[in-house]
Amino acid sequence: MNVRVLEAEDAAAYRRLRLEALLHSPEAFQTTYEDFAARSLEQIAAQLAPSPSHVTLGAHTPTGHLVGTVTLVQEQGRKVQHIANVFGMFVAAPWRRRGVGRMLLEAVIAHSQQWPGVEQLRLSVVRSNDGALRLYESLGFQKFGIEPNALKLDGDAWDEVHMVLSLTHREGAPRGFDAYGARGFNHVTINVADLAVSLSFYVDTLGMALVHRGRRDVYLEWGDAWICLQERPELPSPNAQLGVDHVALHVSPTAFHRMVEILRTRNVPLVRGPLERGGGWTVNFLDPDGTQLELHTGTLAERMKNWR
């Protein structure tokens, strides 16, 4: 799954998903299906184009299908510029309960922290939407009020819960890269002396799934992570060894370049990149003991698609 900023050229895909949202979840949005359907594609494209204070993020499948969106808008008044509002959160029904909503929210939080002066996020959610409430609370949003009959249409009415997330003072606020969209391990690359012997061990003994086999490397899938085995019979040498070559951390594409700047400002040695490779952005760097780490935005499916 890839989360990225939507551009004007994404208008057609955004329109299809937005109409689906308004048709099946009308209580979740202020806009009605009829009002949005009346807008031209040009109007939607103009609205979708990102600006320094307005952006819509979209979650895409490995095949590029848009399945979720969320919009972030910063307040412009001098007394409220520290606030950004989260609107239009929606994930298509077949993709719910797969972590897509959490990925979108993590990405929008990371993106908001790139905007100068933004200190808190606000959102509203229909009171009866227990799943969304649990998700927002798990990411640190706190309830600060309930508005009765916040939305009304054709005799139906819905209460809304108003929530806020402090980006600077909330309890358990993420520190370091976690605040910029790091989402755990992406993959591990391991140097091996004999590719055939190691492949048999990882597949037959550990039960990993073979996804791709190259001349001197293989890619294995294991749950949500992936492992690359690369044959290095010439090792060990004075500066290299068999075993783990590097550990990659999965990060949000919207936060990648900001995280690279953090590495540079803290004088962390960069050994490769940043560059686009294998279906995503990547940069390799060293920890204080010389262990090689990597920030990577892509997935195994995106890498395989990129290589075919």
C-alpha positions in Angstrom: 0.0 0.0 0.0 1.3 3.4 -1.0 0.2 6.7 0.6 1.0 9.8 -1.4 -0.2 13.4 -1.9 -2.9 13.6 -4.6 -2.4 16.0 -7.5 -4.9 17.6 -9.9 -4.4 14.7 -12.4 -5.8 12.3 -9.7 -9.2 14.1 -10.0 -11.0 11.3 -11.9 -10.0 8.6 -9.4 -10.7 10.9 -6.5 -14.2 11.7 -7.9 -15.1 8.0 -8.2 -14.0 7.2 -4.6 -15.7 10.3 -3.2 -19.0 9.5 -4.8 -18.8 6.0 -3.4 -18.2 7.5 0.0 -21.1 9.9 -0.2 -23.4 7.1 -1.5 -22.6 4.5 1.2 -21.7 6.7 4.1 -23.7 10.0 3.7 -23.7 10.6 7.5 -19.9 11.0 7.6 -19.7 14.1 5.3 -21.2 17.6 5.2 -21.4 17.4 1.4 -24.2 15.5 -0.2 -23.9 13.0 -3.1 -26.0 15.3 -5.4 -23.9 18.4 -4.6 -20.6 16.7 -5.3 -21.9 14.9 -8.4 -22.8 18.3 -9.9 -19.2 19.5 -9.8 -17.1 19.3 -13.0 -13.9 17.4 -13.2 -12.1 20.7 -13.6 -13.5 22.0 -10.4 -12.5 18.9 -8.5 -9.0 19.0 -10.0 -8.6 22.6 -8.9 -9.8 21.7 -5.4 -7.5 18.7 -5.2 -4.3 20.5 -6.2 -2.1 20.7 -3.2 -1.1 24.1 -1.6 1.1 25.1 1.4 -2.0 24.9 3.6 -4.3 22.3 1.9 -3.5 18.8 0.9 -5.3 15.5 0.2 -3.5 12.2 0.7 -4.5 9.0 -1.1 -3.9 5.3 -0.3 -3.1 3.3 -3.4 -2.9 -0.5 -3.9 0.2 -1.9 -5.5 -1.6 -1.8 -8.8 -2.3 2.0 -8.3 -6.0 1.8 -7.4 -7.1 4.6 -5.1 -8.9 3.0 -2.0 -8.7 5.7 0.7 -8.4 9.5 1.2 -8.0 12.1 3.9 -7.7 15.9 3.6 -5.7 18.3 5.8 -6.4 22.0 5.9 -4.5 24.6 8.0 -6.5 27.5 9.5 -5.4 30.9 8.1 -6.5 33.3 10.8 -3.6 34.7 12.8 -4.9 33.4 16.1 -5.7 29.9 14.7 -2.8 29.2 12.3 -1.5 26.6 14.8 -4.5 24.4 14.0 -5.0 22.1 11.0 -8.3 20.3 10.4 -8.6 16.7 9.2 -11.5 16.2 6.8 -12.9 13.6 4.4 -11.4 10.4 5.9 -12.7 7.4 3.9 -11.6 3.9 3.1 -13.4 1.8 0.5 -15.3 -1.1 2.2 -13.2 -4.0 0.7 -10.1 -2.4 2.2 -11.3 -1.7 5.7 -9.8 -3.6 8.7 -6.5 -3.9 6.8 -4.7 -1.0 8.4 -5.3 1.5 5.5 -7.1 4.0 7.7 -4.2 4.0 10.2 -1.7 4.4 7.4 -3.6 7.4 6.1 -3.8 9.0 9.6 -0.1 8.4 10.3 0.7 10.0 7.0 -1.5 13.0 7.6 0.0 13.5 11.1 3.5 13.3 9.6 2.6 15.7 6.9 1.1 18.2 9.3 4.4 18.2 11.2 6.1 19.6 8.1 3.9 22.7 8.1 5.5 25.5 10.1 3.6 26.5 13.2 1.0 23.7 13.2 0.7 22.4 16.8 -2.6 20.5 16.9 -5.1 18.7 14.6 -8.9 18.7 14.9 -11.5 16.4 13.4 -15.1 15.5 13.9 -16.6 12.0 13.7 -20.2 10.7 13.8 -20.9 9.6 17.4 -22.1 6.1 16.3 -18.9 5.3 14.4 -17.2 3.2 17.1 -14.5 1.9 14.8 -13.3 5.3 13.7 -13.4 6.6 17.3 -11.2 3.7 18.5 -8.7 4.4 15.7 -8.5 8.1 16.4 -8.1 7.5 20.1 -5.3 4.9 19.5 -3.3 7.6 17.7 -3.7 10.1 20.5 -6.8 12.1 19.5 -8.9 13.2 22.6 -12.6 14.0 22.7 -13.4 17.6 23.8 -17.1 17.8 23.0 -20.2 16.3 21.5 -22.4 18.3 19.2 -26.0 17.1 19.0 -27.7 17.1 15.6 -24.5 18.4 14.0 -25.7 17.0 10.6 -29.3 16.7 9.4 -30.7 15.4 6.1 -34.2 14.3 5.0 -35.4 13.9 8.6 -32.3 12.1 9.9 -29.8 13.6 12.3 -26.4 12.7 13.6 -24.4 13.8 16.6 -20.7 14.5 16.1 -17.8 14.0 18.5 -15.1 16.7 18.2 -11.5 15.5 18.8 -8.1 17.2 19.0 -4.5 15.9 18.8 -1.7 17.9 20.3 1.4 17.5 18.2 3.7 19.0 20.9 2.4 18.2 24.3 0.3 15.0 24.0 1.1 12.2 26.4 3.2 9.6 24.6 3.8 11.8 21.7 6.2 10.1 19.2 9.8 11.1 19.3 12.5 10.9 16.6 11.5 9.3 13.3 8.3 7.9 14.7 7.0 11.5 14.6 7.6 11.6 10.9 5.8 8.5 9.8 8.2 5.5 10.5 6.0 2.4 10.5 8.4 -0.3 11.7 10.7 -2.7 9.8 10.6 -2.7 6.0 13.0 -5.5 5.1 16.3 -7.1 6.1 19.1 -7.9 3.7 21.4 -10.8 4.7 24.8 -11.7 3.1 25.2 -15.4 2.5 28.0 -17.6 1.3 25.9 -20.1 -0.7 22.6 -18.9 -2.0 21.1 -22.4 -2.7 21.9 -23.6 0.8 20.5 -20.5 2.5 17.4 -20.5 0.3 16.6 -24.0 1.3 17.0 -23.1 5.0 14.8 -20.0 4.9 12.1 -21.6 2.7 12.0 -25.2 3.8 13.0 -24.8 7.5 11.6 -21.3 8.4 8.6 -21.4 5.9 9.3 -18.1 4.1 7.7 -17.6 0.7 9.9 -17.2 -2.4 8.8 -14.2 -4.4 11.7 -13.5 -6.7 15.0 -15.2 -7.6 17.8 -13.4 -9.3 21.3 -14.5 -10.2 22.9 -13.7 -6.9 19.9 -12.7 -4.7 16.4 -13.9 -3.7 13.5 -12.1 -2.2 11.4 -13.8 0.5 8.1 -12.8 2.1 7.4 -13.4 5.7 4.2 -11.9 7.1 4.3 -8.1 6.5 8.1 -8.1 6.2 10.5 -9.2 3.5 14.0 -10.6 3.5 16.6 -10.3 0.8 19.4 -12.9 0.7 22.4 -11.9 -1.4 25.2 -14.2 -2.2 28.6 -12.8 -1.2 31.1 -15.7 -1.4 34.0 -13.3 -1.3 33.2 -12.3 2.3 34.5 -11.9 4.9 36.8 -9.1 4.1 38.3 -6.4 6.4 35.2 -4.2 6.1 32.4 -6.7 5.4 31.0 -9.9 6.9 28.5 -12.6 6.3 25.2 -12.1 8.1 22.9 -9.1 8.2 24.0 -6.5 5.6 21.5 -3.7 6.7 18.1 -3.2 8.3 15.5 -1.1 6.4 12.8 0.9 8.2 9.5 1.6 6.5 8.6 5.3 6.4 5.9 7.4 4.9 6.6 8.8 1.4 5.3 12.2 2.5 7.9 12.4 5.3 10.9 10.8 3.7 12.8 13.9 2.6 12.2 15.6 5.9 13.7 12.6 7.7 16.7 12.7 5.4 17.2 16.4 6.3 17.1 15.3 10.0 19.9 12.8 9.3 22.0 15.5 7.6 21.5 18.2 10.3 22.6 15.6 12.9 25.7 14.7 10.9 24.7 11.1 10.4 26.9 9.5 7.7 24.9 8.8 4.5 26.4 5.9 2.4 23.9 5.8 -0.4 21.1 8.0 -1.6 18.6 9.5 -1.3 17.4 8.1 -4.6 14.4 6.4 -6.2 15.1 2.6 -6.4 13.0 -0.6 -6.4 9.6 1.0 -6.2 10.3 3.7 -3.6 12.6 6.3 -2.2 15.6 5.0 -0.2 18.6 6.3 1.7 21.3 4.2 3.6 23.1 5.6 6.6 25.3 4.4 9.5 24.6 4.2 13.2 27.4 5.1 15.7 28.8 1.6 15.5 28.9 1.5 11.7 25.8 -0.7 11.3 24.1 0.1 8.1 20.4 1.2 8.3 18.0 2.3 5.5 14.9 4.4 5.2 12.6 3.0 2.5 9.2 4.0 1.3 8.4 1.1 -1.0 6.9 -2.3 -0.5 7.9 -5.7 -1.8 5.0 -5.7 -4.3 6.1 -2.4 -5.6 9.7 -3.6 -6.0 8.6 -6.7 -7.9 6.3 -4.6 -10.2 9.2 -2.2 -10.8 11.5 -5.0 -11.9 9.1 -6.8 -14.2 
